[in-house]
Amino acid sequence: MRKYVIMGVQGSGKGTQAKMLREDLDLAHISVGDIFRWHVRQHTKIGAQVKRIMAAGDLVGDDLVEEVVRRRLGIHDWNYGFVIDGFPRNGRQAEFFMESYDIDAVIHLELPDDEVRRRVLSRRLCPNCGMDYNLIADRPEVEGRCDICGHELITRADDTPEALEARLTDYHEKTRPVLELFRRKEVVHDVDGRPPVEEVQQAIRKTLGLPPYRG
Ligand SMILES: [Zn+2]
């Protein structure tokens, strides 16, 4: 069984990398963000709680994150292991998680802040059909227009330089103690997040001693 944690700043592509890793290894991809989105869509009690928190402009607290992760892992549908994304959030959770689940490796996708700014600030969204674009890698055919429905593209409300700076500061502050703890346990694999997606995936597999990605 393989148990991995994937860490990386927003825009580092960790969700994409986790999905590619899961494919042929039959791992469960446990994404805290996806779990919360599911709760919101299904109108559960947790979903209502999350909506209230976000409407107030706050971040979901560490305790609530821990609760949903515990419940998710309690389903035990991960016979071959898992790759978890968005957890742990602090040193205490990291300590507990290491001890309870005997984590094999922590994949740390490294991306310089300048590259994060470049990637995140080039994101565009179609408010009509929900299609995502990226002015660097995924340009629309007609500038400013959705390829699918022709609607005018917008920037997400929280993709402003100011909001991004706040998220970057928050990420580094929160991640540092978690990463330090994992480093002391010698489970961290630093992977350069700058190359193309498939190259990054191969680098992850190489450092973890896994068979190469075949697409
Ligand atoms: Zn559209």
py3Dmol code that shows the C-alpha trace and the ligand (Angstrom):
import py3Dmol

protein = """\
ATOM      1  CA  MET A   1       0.000   0.000   0.000  1.00  0.00           C
ATOM      2  CA  ARG A   2       1.203   3.479  -0.885  1.00  0.00           C
ATOM      3  CA  LYS A   3       0.329   6.507   1.185  1.00  0.00           C
ATOM      4  CA  TYR A   4       1.350   9.887  -0.126  1.00  0.00           C
ATOM      5  CA  VAL A   5       0.796  13.510   0.756  1.00  0.00           C
ATOM      6  CA  ILE A   6       1.093  16.067  -2.030  1.00  0.00           C
ATOM      7  CA  MET A   7       1.906  19.667  -1.150  1.00  0.00           C
ATOM      8  CA  GLY A   8       2.256  22.719  -3.315  1.00  0.00           C
ATOM      9  CA  VAL A   9       1.057  26.261  -3.621  1.00  0.00           C
ATOM     10  CA  GLN A  10      -2.051  27.126  -5.616  1.00  0.00           C
ATOM     11  CA  GLY A  11      -1.195  27.019  -9.339  1.00  0.00           C
ATOM     12  CA  SER A  12       1.528  24.401  -8.792  1.00  0.00           C
ATOM     13  CA  GLY A  13      -0.614  21.757 -10.516  1.00  0.00           C
ATOM     14  CA  LYS A  14      -0.816  19.430  -7.530  1.00  0.00           C
ATOM     15  CA  GLY A  15      -4.400  18.383  -8.291  1.00  0.00           C
ATOM     16  CA  THR A  16      -3.422  17.412 -11.839  1.00  0.00           C
ATOM     17  CA  GLN A  17      -0.327  15.558 -10.626  1.00  0.00           C
ATOM     18  CA  ALA A  18      -2.305  13.695  -7.952  1.00  0.00           C
ATOM     19  CA  LYS A  19      -4.852  12.557 -10.564  1.00  0.00           C
ATOM     20  CA  MET A  20      -2.117  11.313 -12.909  1.00  0.00           C
ATOM     21  CA  LEU A  21      -0.478   9.459 -10.048  1.00  0.00           C
ATOM     22  CA  ARG A  22      -3.735   7.811  -9.036  1.00  0.00           C
ATOM     23  CA  GLU A  23      -4.627   6.482 -12.513  1.00  0.00           C
ATOM     24  CA  ASP A  24      -2.612   3.290 -12.918  1.00  0.00           C
ATOM     25  CA  LEU A  25      -1.683   2.865  -9.252  1.00  0.00           C
ATOM     26  CA  ASP A  26      -5.346   2.579  -8.168  1.00  0.00           C
ATOM     27  CA  LEU A  27      -4.839   5.108  -5.408  1.00  0.00           C
ATOM     28  CA  ALA A  28      -7.699   7.088  -3.913  1.00  0.00           C
ATOM     29  CA  HIS A  29      -7.241  10.799  -4.580  1.00  0.00           C
ATOM     30  CA  ILE A  30      -8.403  12.556  -1.450  1.00  0.00           C
ATOM     31  CA  SER A  31      -8.737  16.260  -2.145  1.00  0.00           C
ATOM     32  CA  VAL A  32      -9.985  18.404   0.708  1.00  0.00           C
ATOM     33  CA  GLY A  33     -11.199  21.026  -1.789  1.00  0.00           C
ATOM     34  CA  ASP A  34     -13.220  18.422  -3.715  1.00  0.00           C
ATOM     35  CA  ILE A  35     -14.758  17.051  -0.517  1.00  0.00           C
ATOM     36  CA  PHE A  36     -15.938  20.522   0.514  1.00  0.00           C
ATOM     37  CA  ARG A  37     -17.298  21.236  -2.966  1.00  0.00           C
ATOM     38  CA  TRP A  38     -19.218  17.960  -2.816  1.00  0.00           C
ATOM     39  CA  HIS A  39     -20.745  18.904   0.552  1.00  0.00           C
ATOM     40  CA  VAL A  40     -21.786  22.309  -0.783  1.00  0.00           C
ATOM     41  CA  ARG A  41     -23.408  20.767  -3.876  1.00  0.00           C
ATOM     42  CA  GLN A  42     -25.202  18.090  -1.813  1.00  0.00           C
ATOM     43  CA  HIS A  43     -26.411  20.700   0.711  1.00  0.00           C
ATOM     44  CA  THR A  44     -25.111  18.752   3.699  1.00  0.00           C
ATOM     45  CA  LYS A  45     -24.662  20.212   7.186  1.00  0.00           C
ATOM     46  CA  ILE A  46     -20.946  20.600   6.509  1.00  0.00           C
ATOM     47  CA  GLY A  47     -21.737  22.216   3.172  1.00  0.00           C
ATOM     48  CA  ALA A  48     -23.910  24.821   4.900  1.00  0.00           C
ATOM     49  CA  GLN A  49     -21.123  25.464   7.396  1.00  0.00           C
ATOM     50  CA  VAL A  50     -18.559  25.906   4.601  1.00  0.00           C
ATOM     51  CA  LYS A  51     -20.849  28.284   2.708  1.00  0.00           C
ATOM     52  CA  ARG A  52     -21.314  30.425   5.823  1.00  0.00           C
ATOM     53  CA  ILE A  53     -17.546  30.585   6.412  1.00  0.00           C
ATOM     54  CA  MET A  54     -16.777  31.537   2.820  1.00  0.00           C
ATOM     55  CA  ALA A  55     -19.593  34.095   2.642  1.00  0.00           C
ATOM     56  CA  ALA A  56     -17.946  35.816   5.624  1.00  0.00           C
ATOM     57  CA  GLY A  57     -14.684  35.863   3.670  1.00  0.00           C
ATOM     58  CA  ASP A  58     -12.942  33.449   6.063  1.00  0.00           C
ATOM     59  CA  LEU A  59     -10.940  30.299   5.422  1.00  0.00           C
ATOM     60  CA  VAL A  60     -12.284  26.929   6.539  1.00  0.00           C
ATOM     61  CA  GLY A  61     -10.739  26.150   9.936  1.00  0.00           C
ATOM     62  CA  ASP A  62      -8.180  23.414  10.518  1.00  0.00           C
ATOM     63  CA  ASP A  63     -10.512  21.461  12.798  1.00  0.00           C
ATOM     64  CA  LEU A  64     -13.257  21.181  10.200  1.00  0.00           C
ATOM     65  CA  VAL A  65     -10.676  20.101   7.607  1.00  0.00           C
ATOM     66  CA  GLU A  66      -9.420  17.443  10.013  1.00  0.00           C
ATOM     67  CA  GLU A  67     -12.936  16.173  10.606  1.00  0.00           C
ATOM     68  CA  VAL A  68     -13.748  15.703   6.914  1.00  0.00           C
ATOM     69  CA  VAL A  69     -10.398  13.998   6.280  1.00  0.00           C
ATOM     70  CA  ARG A  70     -10.944  11.599   9.189  1.00  0.00           C
ATOM     71  CA  ARG A  71     -14.399  10.729   7.881  1.00  0.00           C
ATOM     72  CA  ARG A  72     -13.108  10.322   4.339  1.00  0.00           C
ATOM     73  CA  LEU A  73     -10.281   8.013   5.372  1.00  0.00           C
ATOM     74  CA  GLY A  74     -12.749   6.122   7.572  1.00  0.00           C
ATOM     75  CA  ILE A  75     -14.548   4.924   4.437  1.00  0.00           C
ATOM     76  CA  HIS A  76     -11.543   2.650   3.790  1.00  0.00           C
ATOM     77  CA  ASP A  77     -11.982   2.451   0.026  1.00  0.00           C
ATOM     78  CA  TRP A  78      -8.237   2.836  -0.434  1.00  0.00           C
ATOM     79  CA  ASN A  79      -7.015  -0.750  -0.665  1.00  0.00           C
ATOM     80  CA  TYR A  80      -3.983   0.265  -2.690  1.00  0.00           C
ATOM     81  CA  GLY A  81      -3.360   3.501  -0.830  1.00  0.00           C
ATOM     82  CA  PHE A  82      -4.077   7.171  -1.313  1.00  0.00           C
ATOM     83  CA  VAL A  83      -2.672  10.496  -2.324  1.00  0.00           C
ATOM     84  CA  ILE A  84      -3.988  13.299  -0.163  1.00  0.00           C
ATOM     85  CA  ASP A  85      -4.122  16.932  -1.173  1.00  0.00           C
ATOM     86  CA  GLY A  86      -4.987  19.835   1.143  1.00  0.00           C
ATOM     87  CA  PHE A  87      -4.060  18.130   4.406  1.00  0.00           C
ATOM     88  CA  PRO A  88      -2.385  18.351   6.939  1.00  0.00           C
ATOM     89  CA  ARG A  89      -2.778  22.052   7.654  1.00  0.00           C
ATOM     90  CA  ASN A  90      -0.614  22.436  10.754  1.00  0.00           C
ATOM     91  CA  GLY A  91       2.186  20.771  12.700  1.00  0.00           C
ATOM     92  CA  ARG A  92      -0.135  19.011  15.132  1.00  0.00           C
ATOM     93  CA  GLN A  93      -2.173  17.439  12.312  1.00  0.00           C
ATOM     94  CA  ALA A  94       1.022  16.451  10.494  1.00  0.00           C
ATOM     95  CA  GLU A  95       2.370  14.703  13.603  1.00  0.00           C
ATOM     96  CA  PHE A  96      -0.886  12.855  14.169  1.00  0.00           C
ATOM     97  CA  PHE A  97      -1.184  11.934  10.502  1.00  0.00           C
ATOM     98  CA  MET A  98       2.377  10.560  10.300  1.00  0.00           C
ATOM     99  CA  GLU A  99       1.812   8.379  13.339  1.00  0.00           C
ATOM    100  CA  SER A 100      -1.678   7.108  12.517  1.00  0.00           C
ATOM    101  CA  TYR A 101      -1.252   6.439   8.824  1.00  0.00           C
ATOM    102  CA  ASP A 102       2.446   5.767   8.423  1.00  0.00           C
ATOM    103  CA  ILE A 103       2.885   8.045   5.383  1.00  0.00           C
ATOM    104  CA  ASP A 104       5.377   6.758   2.800  1.00  0.00           C
ATOM    105  CA  ALA A 105       6.285  10.031   1.172  1.00  0.00           C
ATOM    106  CA  VAL A 106       5.466  13.714   0.918  1.00  0.00           C
ATOM    107  CA  ILE A 107       5.644  15.113  -2.600  1.00  0.00           C
ATOM    108  CA  HIS A 108       6.509  18.790  -2.398  1.00  0.00           C
ATOM    109  CA  LEU A 109       5.924  20.599  -5.690  1.00  0.00           C
ATOM    110  CA  GLU A 110       8.160  23.632  -5.743  1.00  0.00           C
ATOM    111  CA  LEU A 111       7.115  26.706  -7.667  1.00  0.00           C
ATOM    112  CA  PRO A 112       8.674  30.151  -7.178  1.00  0.00           C
ATOM    113  CA  ASP A 113       6.200  32.867  -6.172  1.00  0.00           C
ATOM    114  CA  ASP A 114       6.848  34.763  -9.418  1.00  0.00           C
ATOM    115  CA  GLU A 115       5.768  31.761 -11.444  1.00  0.00           C
ATOM    116  CA  VAL A 116       2.676  31.351  -9.237  1.00  0.00           C
ATOM    117  CA  ARG A 117       1.759  34.993  -9.931  1.00  0.00           C
ATOM    118  CA  ARG A 118       2.282  34.495 -13.654  1.00  0.00           C
ATOM    119  CA  ARG A 119       0.126  31.356 -13.746  1.00  0.00           C
ATOM    120  CA  VAL A 120      -2.680  32.443 -11.461  1.00  0.00           C
ATOM    121  CA  LEU A 121      -3.073  35.942 -12.871  1.00  0.00           C
ATOM    122  CA  SER A 122      -3.398  34.547 -16.391  1.00  0.00           C
ATOM    123  CA  ARG A 123      -6.429  32.431 -15.488  1.00  0.00           C
ATOM    124  CA  ARG A 124      -9.746  33.282 -17.127  1.00  0.00           C
ATOM    125  CA  LEU A 125     -13.178  31.788 -16.686  1.00  0.00           C
ATOM    126  CA  CYS A 126     -16.332  31.635 -18.767  1.00  0.00           C
ATOM    127  CA  PRO A 127     -19.141  32.727 -16.408  1.00  0.00           C
ATOM    128  CA  ASN A 128     -21.701  31.141 -18.724  1.00  0.00           C
ATOM    129  CA  CYS A 129     -20.508  27.538 -19.184  1.00  0.00           C
ATOM    130  CA  GLY A 130     -17.755  27.300 -16.558  1.00  0.00           C
ATOM    131  CA  MET A 131     -14.896  26.526 -18.962  1.00  0.00           C
ATOM    132  CA  ASP A 132     -11.442  27.483 -17.632  1.00  0.00           C
ATOM    133  CA  TYR A 133      -8.786  29.186 -19.720  1.00  0.00           C
ATOM    134  CA  ASN A 134      -5.219  30.173 -19.200  1.00  0.00           C
ATOM    135  CA  LEU A 135      -3.635  32.919 -21.270  1.00  0.00           C
ATOM    136  CA  ILE A 136      -0.268  31.122 -21.160  1.00  0.00           C
ATOM    137  CA  ALA A 137      -1.073  27.468 -21.769  1.00  0.00           C
ATOM    138  CA  ASP A 138      -4.736  27.317 -22.750  1.00  0.00           C
ATOM    139  CA  ARG A 139      -5.606  30.425 -24.762  1.00  0.00           C
ATOM    140  CA  PRO A 140      -9.104  30.834 -26.216  1.00  0.00           C
ATOM    141  CA  GLU A 141      -9.189  30.887 -30.032  1.00  0.00           C
ATOM    142  CA  VAL A 142     -10.734  34.343 -30.124  1.00  0.00           C
ATOM    143  CA  GLU A 143      -9.246  36.688 -27.567  1.00  0.00           C
ATOM    144  CA  GLY A 144     -11.516  37.211 -24.571  1.00  0.00           C
ATOM    145  CA  ARG A 145     -14.231  34.844 -25.868  1.00  0.00           C
ATOM    146  CA  CYS A 146     -15.222  31.331 -24.778  1.00  0.00           C
ATOM    147  CA  ASP A 147     -14.478  28.647 -27.408  1.00  0.00           C
ATOM    148  CA  ILE A 148     -17.527  26.645 -26.369  1.00  0.00           C
ATOM    149  CA  CYS A 149     -20.292  29.215 -26.008  1.00  0.00           C
ATOM    150  CA  GLY A 150     -18.812  32.513 -27.199  1.00  0.00           C
ATOM    151  CA  HIS A 151     -19.476  34.327 -23.921  1.00  0.00           C
ATOM    152  CA  GLU A 152     -17.036  37.009 -22.751  1.00  0.00           C
ATOM    153  CA  LEU A 153     -14.363  35.633 -20.386  1.00  0.00           C
ATOM    154  CA  ILE A 154     -13.830  37.060 -16.925  1.00  0.00           C
ATOM    155  CA  THR A 155     -11.160  36.963 -14.231  1.00  0.00           C
ATOM    156  CA  ARG A 156     -12.190  35.220 -11.019  1.00  0.00           C
ATOM    157  CA  ALA A 157     -13.054  37.679  -8.281  1.00  0.00           C
ATOM    158  CA  ASP A 158     -10.317  36.276  -6.030  1.00  0.00           C
ATOM    159  CA  ASP A 159      -7.607  36.229  -8.721  1.00  0.00           C
ATOM    160  CA  THR A 160      -6.533  39.827  -8.097  1.00  0.00           C
ATOM    161  CA  PRO A 161      -2.854  40.556  -7.314  1.00  0.00           C
ATOM    162  CA  GLU A 162      -3.811  41.668  -3.768  1.00  0.00           C
ATOM    163  CA  ALA A 163      -5.852  38.552  -2.996  1.00  0.00           C
ATOM    164  CA  LEU A 164      -3.122  36.356  -4.441  1.00  0.00           C
ATOM    165  CA  GLU A 165      -0.429  38.002  -2.274  1.00  0.00           C
ATOM    166  CA  ALA A 166      -2.551  37.349   0.809  1.00  0.00           C
ATOM    167  CA  ARG A 167      -2.989  33.692  -0.175  1.00  0.00           C
ATOM    168  CA  LEU A 168       0.729  33.277  -0.884  1.00  0.00           C
ATOM    169  CA  THR A 169       1.689  34.715   2.510  1.00  0.00           C
ATOM    170  CA  ASP A 170      -0.873  32.500   4.206  1.00  0.00           C
ATOM    171  CA  TYR A 171       0.355  29.436   2.322  1.00  0.00           C
ATOM    172  CA  HIS A 172       4.003  29.954   3.257  1.00  0.00           C
ATOM    173  CA  GLU A 173       3.180  30.666   6.899  1.00  0.00           C
ATOM    174  CA  LYS A 174       0.999  27.589   7.235  1.00  0.00           C
ATOM    175  CA  THR A 175       3.111  25.237   5.158  1.00  0.00           C
ATOM    176  CA  ARG A 176       6.492  25.950   6.716  1.00  0.00           C
ATOM    177  CA  PRO A 177       5.891  24.118  10.034  1.00  0.00           C
ATOM    178  CA  VAL A 178       4.233  21.162   8.285  1.00  0.00           C
ATOM    179  CA  LEU A 179       7.072  20.824   5.818  1.00  0.00           C
ATOM    180  CA  GLU A 180       9.685  21.163   8.566  1.00  0.00           C
ATOM    181  CA  LEU A 181       8.092  18.362  10.524  1.00  0.00           C
ATOM    182  CA  PHE A 182       7.970  16.095   7.478  1.00  0.00           C
ATOM    183  CA  ARG A 183      11.590  16.956   6.676  1.00  0.00           C
ATOM    184  CA  ARG A 184      12.669  15.845  10.144  1.00  0.00           C
ATOM    185  CA  LYS A 185      11.025  12.487   9.387  1.00  0.00           C
ATOM    186  CA  GLU A 186      12.934  12.406   6.084  1.00  0.00           C
ATOM    187  CA  VAL A 187       9.898  11.711   3.905  1.00  0.00           C
ATOM    188  CA  VAL A 188       9.920  14.855   1.739  1.00  0.00           C
ATOM    189  CA  HIS A 189      10.634  14.636  -2.006  1.00  0.00           C
ATOM    190  CA  ASP A 190      11.117  18.079  -3.553  1.00  0.00           C
ATOM    191  CA  VAL A 191      10.008  18.187  -7.191  1.00  0.00           C
ATOM    192  CA  ASP A 192      10.413  21.153  -9.544  1.00  0.00           C
ATOM    193  CA  GLY A 193       6.892  22.255 -10.554  1.00  0.00           C
ATOM    194  CA  ARG A 194       8.026  24.472 -13.454  1.00  0.00           C
ATOM    195  CA  PRO A 195       8.386  21.957 -16.351  1.00  0.00           C
ATOM    196  CA  PRO A 196       5.425  20.713 -18.455  1.00  0.00           C
ATOM    197  CA  VAL A 197       2.847  18.572 -16.628  1.00  0.00           C
ATOM    198  CA  GLU A 198       4.006  15.183 -17.920  1.00  0.00           C
ATOM    199  CA  GLU A 199       7.653  15.909 -17.154  1.00  0.00           C
ATOM    200  CA  VAL A 200       6.745  16.794 -13.575  1.00  0.00           C
ATOM    201  CA  GLN A 201       4.797  13.532 -13.272  1.00  0.00           C
ATOM    202  CA  GLN A 202       7.788  11.498 -14.459  1.00  0.00           C
ATOM    203  CA  ALA A 203      10.031  13.287 -11.958  1.00  0.00           C
ATOM    204  CA  ILE A 204       7.595  12.441  -9.150  1.00  0.00           C
ATOM    205  CA  ARG A 205       7.524   8.773 -10.155  1.00  0.00           C
ATOM    206  CA  LYS A 206      11.271   8.587 -10.447  1.00  0.00           C
ATOM    207  CA  THR A 207      11.914   9.993  -6.996  1.00  0.00           C
ATOM    208  CA  LEU A 208       9.256   7.693  -5.480  1.00  0.00           C
ATOM    209  CA  GLY A 209      10.676   4.633  -7.273  1.00  0.00           C
ATOM    210  CA  LEU A 210       7.445   4.045  -9.239  1.00  0.00           C
ATOM    211  CA  PRO A 211       7.027   2.814 -12.828  1.00  0.00           C
ATOM    212  CA  PRO A 212       6.970   5.647 -15.416  1.00  0.00           C
ATOM    213  CA  TYR A 213       3.738   7.354 -16.439  1.00  0.00           C
ATOM    214  CA  ARG A 214       2.364   6.034 -19.745  1.00  0.00           C
ATOM    215  CA  GLY A 215      -0.467   8.526 -20.279  1.00  0.00           C
TER     216      GLY A 215
END
"""
ligand_1 = """\
1
ZN
Zn -18.483 29.377 -22.234
"""
view = py3Dmol.view(width=600, height=400)
view.addModel(protein, "pdb")
view.setStyle({"model": 0}, {"cartoon": {"style": "trace"}})
view.addModel(ligand_1, "xyz")
view.setStyle({"model": 1}, {"stick": {}})
view.zoomTo()
view.show()
